[in-house]
Amino acid sequence: MSKKNFSQLKEIIEINSWTKNKEGVDKNGTIFSNWLQALGFESNIYKRETIGDHLYCTSMHKEGKKLLLLGHLDTVFPPNSFEKFKEDDEWIYGPGVCDMKGGNFVALEALRAVYQDKGAIHNIDFLLVSDEETGSDDSKHLSMELASKYDYCMVFEAAGSKDEVVTARKGVGTFFVDITGKASHAGNHYSEGADANLEASYMIQSLIALTDLEKGTTVNVGKIEGGIGANTISPHAHLTFELRYTNIIERDRVLNAIDSIVSTAKVVGTSSTLSGGIQRDVMQASLEQAEFVEKINTLCNVTLPTEQRGGVSDANIISSKGVITLDGWGPYGDGDHTINERASKESFNKRIILVTEIFGYLMENKI
């Protein structure tokens, strides 16, 4: 990659794109929109009031398979916390360099190379959302709506340490339980109360017991709130917990159990209300996905390593709609979500070369 192109990467990395910084996220999106329009893409902007706008850039559609490129414009760093770009012989450092401005840039550079070679791009579209780092609560509806248009999806989160692409990710859900009891004086009227904290303690144990590590299922009660003081039977409690799972059978098992646990009080006089739900459903490996990998290996003369990850991305959303999805097409990096975030220059170059080949073969209807 030329020094000029790294300068363009520097331009977007030094824009603060914290999810809640709408101005910065939109500026990042505008730059990408201009770059893609120069390659013949049409930009469709989905305006949002409190978060950044979502950007959906489309090419010409012809007969053949359709490919969606997926990335996000936001990062996790608030203004003035981590905004510098720097580089040495091996690494580029900066916010989003691997998660995932760097990945978006891999896709862009590959599109530029294909455009230069063929003079036009078709059957490849690019969706850049603004709220991935906070769970894609808004953008997931757009992603699911668009998914049906595509045969394949390539997601440009960071590659693995050996340039692996991602074939599976756990599903994740976040839930909340509000427990209502009855307050009473702990000294004078102890038996007249209904202890919400005690109910919470029973519930926590039941929820955590749903964990099955052999199947990759975890339930974690990460936050507990409740009570008034030591001399009062607690009239309320609140639990925040997370579910992660590797397949839909486990998802359904745990969801049914959660409903039963929350609706069955162990402390007389208490009642509980469940809210929240699945944020991103599971991304499961499939035969069709393996065939996609094999096509890439054969056409590009590579042996593409694959891996499964416990963390989630927007790949979960597209995959759950039945689209053949591979994640991890960005550069390899580490330190993401910390001020030590960096990405490998060598990995940038390798990814751009491979992704360029894939785009070309797709446009030739060989994939």
Buried (B, 14 or more C-beta within 10 A) or exposed (E): BEEEBBEBBBEBBBBBBBBBBBEBBBBBBBBBBEBBEEBBBEBEBBEBEEBBBBBBBBBEEEEBBBBBBBBBBBBBBEEEEBBEBEBEEEBBBBBBBBBBBBBBBBBBBBBBBBBEEEEEBBBBBBBBBBBBBBBBEBBBEBBBEBBEEBBBBBBBBBBBEEBBBBBBBBBBBBBBBBBBBBBBEBEEEEEEBBBBBBBBBBBBEBBEEBBBEEEBBBBEBEEBEBBEEEEBBBBBBBBBBBBBBBBEEBBEBBBEBBEEBBEEBEBEBBBBEBEBEBBBBBBBBBEEBEEBBEBBEEBBEBEBBBBBBEEBBBBBBBBBBEBBBBBBBBBBBBBBEEEEBBBBBEBBBBBBBBBBBBBBBBBEEEB
